[in-house]
Amino acid sequence: MNNRITSLFERKKKDILNIYFTAGYPELDDTARILKHISTLDVDLVEIGIPFSDPLADGPTIQNSGSIALENGISLAKIFEQLEGVRETVDTPIILMGYLNSLLQFGEKEFCQRCEEVGVDGLIIPDMPLGYYQKHYETLFKKHGLVNIMLVTPETSEERIREIDAKSEAFIYAVSSNSITGGSVNVNAQVEYYNRLNAMNLTTPHLIGFGVSDRDSFNNVCQYSAGGIIGSAFIKAINQEGALEENVTKFITEIRSKN
């Protein structure tokens, strides 16, 4: 399969920056606004969170952004509406991150069809087991040009990691520790886990997320992986006083700065 995400990993092997933000936050209509501005900066992947009332792994910052987005009136149908036409100006690969119940309520076939129509390239569904994906979604995802991005943690067995590797087409999301997003995890202290992943010589590259929050932590995880995923710290940045676009630019520029 060849889509924007797989193409990215074919041409770029290191220092890949994936930025996560919550759809419909801070304001309902900020989704496309943030996406379009991010796409003008040095960001390789954009991950858009689908707010859900009962998230499994999200920490307080992302949970709060999701709650506010739901209060703002965001819905999956609204997210697709907001993404209509963004591909006219945005080339950056887009990932939707959400929970299986949202897909089921929307309708699986309709969801995948809408993803293809608006230009979504990949999906992260943390509560969807590998076997369930293979049975119910693998063929459907392929039909609509979508890649499924699966998660591994320090507790994931080597056997399961290799199973996930064999079924991955883009990248593997390596959760830095057994914690929630935005926690006080020292991502620099997980070297044994990072080295274990690298020693397995997987065919699929991996990005490290959970606890990556600034230039130093991003650069550190890049030493052990193809790149890093930043979510909670970015959400905090866009919620600060000042113009939204200026806050986005400042945050990304600081992550990418060399000094």
C-alpha positions as CSV (number, residue, x, y, z in Angstrom):
1,M,0.0,0.0,0.0
2,N,1.2,3.5,-0.8
3,N,-0.3,6.5,0.9
4,R,1.1,9.7,2.4
5,I,2.2,8.1,5.7
6,T,4.0,5.2,4.0
7,S,5.5,7.6,1.5
8,L,6.8,9.7,4.4
9,F,8.6,6.8,6.0
10,E,10.1,5.7,2.7
11,R,11.8,9.1,2.2
12,K,12.5,10.1,5.8
13,K,14.0,7.8,8.4
14,K,14.8,10.0,11.4
15,D,13.6,13.0,13.4
16,I,9.9,12.6,12.3
17,L,7.7,14.9,14.3
18,N,4.0,13.8,14.9
19,I,1.8,16.5,16.5
20,Y,-1.5,15.6,18.1
21,F,-4.3,17.9,18.8
22,T,-8.0,17.4,19.7
23,A,-10.6,18.2,17.1
24,G,-13.0,21.0,18.1
25,Y,-10.6,22.5,20.7
26,P,-10.0,25.2,21.9
27,E,-13.0,26.3,19.8
28,L,-15.3,24.2,17.7
29,D,-14.1,25.5,14.4
30,D,-10.4,25.4,15.2
31,T,-9.8,21.9,13.7
32,A,-9.0,22.9,10.1
33,R,-7.5,26.2,11.3
34,I,-4.8,24.4,13.4
35,L,-4.3,21.7,10.8
36,K,-3.7,24.2,8.0
37,H,-1.3,26.2,10.0
38,I,0.7,23.1,11.2
39,S,1.0,22.0,7.6
40,T,3.0,25.2,6.9
41,L,5.6,24.3,9.6
42,D,8.2,21.6,10.0
43,V,5.8,18.9,11.1
44,D,5.8,15.5,9.4
45,L,2.5,14.0,10.7
46,V,-0.7,15.4,12.2
47,E,-2.8,13.3,14.5
48,I,-6.3,14.6,15.2
49,G,-8.0,13.2,18.3
50,I,-11.7,12.3,18.1
51,P,-13.1,13.4,21.5
52,F,-14.6,10.5,23.5
53,S,-16.4,10.5,26.8
54,D,-14.5,7.6,28.3
55,P,-10.9,7.6,27.0
56,L,-8.6,4.8,28.1
57,A,-5.1,6.3,28.0
58,D,-5.5,10.0,27.8
59,G,-4.2,12.1,30.7
60,P,-5.9,15.1,32.2
61,T,-4.8,17.6,29.5
62,I,-6.2,15.6,26.6
63,Q,-9.2,14.5,28.6
64,N,-10.0,18.1,29.4
65,S,-9.6,19.2,25.8
66,G,-11.9,16.4,24.7
67,S,-14.5,17.4,27.3
68,I,-14.4,21.0,26.2
69,A,-14.6,20.0,22.5
70,L,-17.7,17.9,23.2
71,E,-19.2,20.8,25.0
72,N,-18.4,22.9,22.0
73,G,-20.5,20.6,19.9
74,I,-17.9,18.5,18.2
75,S,-18.9,15.1,16.7
76,L,-17.4,12.6,14.3
77,A,-19.7,13.9,11.6
78,K,-18.6,17.4,12.4
79,I,-14.9,16.5,12.2
80,F,-15.4,15.1,8.7
81,E,-17.3,18.2,7.7
82,Q,-14.4,20.3,9.0
83,L,-11.9,18.3,7.0
84,E,-13.8,18.8,3.8
85,G,-11.5,20.5,1.3
86,V,-8.4,20.6,3.4
87,R,-6.5,18.5,0.9
88,E,-6.6,21.5,-1.5
89,T,-3.9,23.1,0.6
90,V,-2.6,20.5,3.1
91,D,-0.2,17.7,2.0
92,T,0.8,16.6,5.5
93,P,-0.3,13.1,6.3
94,I,-3.4,13.0,8.6
95,I,-4.1,10.4,11.2
96,L,-7.4,10.2,13.2
97,M,-7.0,8.8,16.7
98,G,-10.1,7.6,18.5
99,Y,-11.9,4.7,20.2
100,L,-13.7,1.8,18.6
101,N,-17.1,2.8,20.0
102,S,-17.1,6.0,17.9
103,L,-16.5,4.0,14.7
104,L,-19.2,1.5,15.6
105,Q,-21.7,4.3,16.3
106,F,-20.9,6.2,13.1
107,G,-20.9,3.0,11.0
108,E,-17.8,1.2,10.0
109,K,-18.1,1.3,6.3
110,E,-19.4,4.9,6.3
111,F,-16.5,5.9,8.6
112,C,-13.9,4.5,6.3
113,Q,-15.6,6.0,3.2
114,R,-15.6,9.4,4.8
115,C,-11.9,9.1,5.8
116,E,-11.0,8.4,2.2
117,E,-13.2,11.3,0.9
118,V,-11.6,13.9,3.1
119,G,-8.1,12.6,2.8
120,V,-7.3,10.8,6.1
121,D,-4.4,8.5,5.7
122,G,-4.2,6.5,8.9
123,L,-6.0,5.5,12.1
124,I,-5.0,4.9,15.7
125,I,-7.7,2.9,17.6
126,P,-6.0,2.1,20.9
127,D,-8.8,-0.3,22.1
128,M,-9.0,-2.3,19.0
129,P,-7.3,-5.7,19.4
130,L,-5.1,-7.0,16.6
131,G,-7.3,-10.0,16.1
132,Y,-10.4,-7.8,15.9
133,Y,-8.7,-5.6,13.3
134,Q,-7.7,-8.6,11.2
135,K,-11.2,-10.1,11.3
136,H,-13.3,-6.9,10.9
137,Y,-11.3,-4.1,9.5
138,E,-8.2,-5.1,7.6
139,T,-9.9,-5.5,4.3
140,L,-12.0,-2.4,4.8
141,F,-9.0,-0.3,5.7
142,K,-7.1,-1.4,2.6
143,K,-10.1,-0.7,0.4
144,H,-10.1,2.9,1.5
145,G,-6.3,3.4,1.5
146,L,-6.1,3.6,5.3
147,V,-3.2,2.3,7.4
148,N,-3.8,1.0,10.9
149,I,-1.2,2.2,13.5
150,M,-0.9,-0.1,16.5
151,L,0.6,0.5,19.9
152,V,3.2,-1.4,21.9
153,T,4.2,-0.7,25.5
154,P,7.1,-1.9,27.7
155,E,4.8,-4.7,28.8
156,T,4.1,-6.0,25.3
157,S,5.6,-9.4,24.7
158,E,8.1,-10.0,22.0
159,E,5.7,-12.4,20.3
160,R,2.9,-9.8,20.2
161,I,5.3,-7.0,19.0
162,R,6.4,-9.3,16.1
163,E,2.8,-10.0,15.3
164,I,2.0,-6.2,15.2
165,D,5.2,-5.6,13.2
166,A,4.0,-8.2,10.6
167,K,0.6,-6.5,10.3
168,S,1.9,-2.9,10.2
169,E,2.3,-0.9,7.0
170,A,3.3,2.6,8.3
171,F,4.8,2.8,11.8
172,I,4.3,1.4,15.2
173,Y,3.3,3.7,18.1
174,A,5.7,2.9,20.9
175,V,4.2,4.0,24.2
176,S,7.1,5.1,26.3
177,S,5.8,3.7,29.6
178,N,2.8,2.2,31.4
179,S,1.2,5.6,32.0
180,I,-1.2,8.1,30.6
181,T,-0.5,10.8,28.2
182,G,1.0,14.0,29.5
183,G,2.2,12.3,32.7
184,S,5.5,13.0,34.5
185,V,7.2,10.2,32.7
186,N,10.9,10.5,32.2
187,V,11.1,9.3,28.6
188,N,14.9,9.4,28.9
189,A,14.8,6.7,31.6
190,Q,13.2,4.1,29.2
191,V,16.5,3.3,27.4
192,E,16.3,-0.5,28.2
193,Y,12.9,-0.7,26.5
194,Y,14.0,1.4,23.5
195,N,17.1,-0.8,23.1
196,R,14.9,-3.9,23.3
197,L,12.7,-2.7,20.5
198,N,15.7,-1.8,18.3
199,A,17.4,-5.2,19.0
200,M,14.4,-6.9,17.5
201,N,15.2,-5.5,14.1
202,L,11.6,-4.9,13.2
203,T,10.7,-4.2,9.6
204,T,8.3,-1.4,10.7
205,P,9.8,1.9,12.1
206,H,8.4,3.2,15.4
207,L,7.7,6.6,16.9
208,I,7.8,7.1,20.6
209,G,5.0,8.9,22.4
210,F,3.6,9.6,25.9
211,G,5.8,12.1,27.9
212,V,7.5,13.7,24.9
213,S,6.9,17.4,25.6
214,D,9.8,19.6,24.5
215,R,12.9,19.8,22.4
216,D,15.1,17.8,24.7
217,S,12.7,14.9,25.2
218,F,11.9,14.9,21.4
219,N,15.6,14.8,20.5
220,N,16.2,12.1,23.0
221,V,13.6,9.7,21.7
222,C,14.8,10.4,18.2
223,Q,18.1,8.7,19.2
224,Y,16.2,5.5,19.7
225,S,13.4,5.7,17.1
226,A,12.3,7.3,13.8
227,G,10.8,10.2,15.8
228,G,8.4,11.3,18.5
229,I,4.8,12.1,19.1
230,I,3.8,15.2,21.1
231,G,0.2,15.8,22.3
232,S,-0.4,17.2,25.8
233,A,2.3,19.8,25.6
234,F,1.0,21.0,22.3
235,I,-2.5,21.3,23.6
236,K,-1.2,23.3,26.5
237,A,0.6,25.6,24.1
238,I,-2.4,26.4,22.0
239,N,-4.5,27.1,25.1
240,Q,-2.2,29.9,26.2
241,E,-3.0,33.6,25.8
242,G,-2.2,35.1,22.4
243,A,-3.0,34.4,18.8
244,L,-3.5,30.7,18.0
245,E,-1.3,30.6,15.0
246,E,1.5,32.4,16.9
247,N,1.3,29.9,19.7
248,V,1.5,27.0,17.2
249,T,4.5,28.5,15.4
250,K,6.3,29.2,18.6
251,F,5.9,25.7,20.0
252,I,6.9,23.9,16.8
253,T,9.9,26.3,16.2
254,E,11.1,25.5,19.7
255,I,10.8,21.8,19.2
256,R,12.8,22.0,16.0
257,S,15.4,24.4,17.2
258,K,19.0,23.2,17.4
259,N,20.2,25.3,20.2
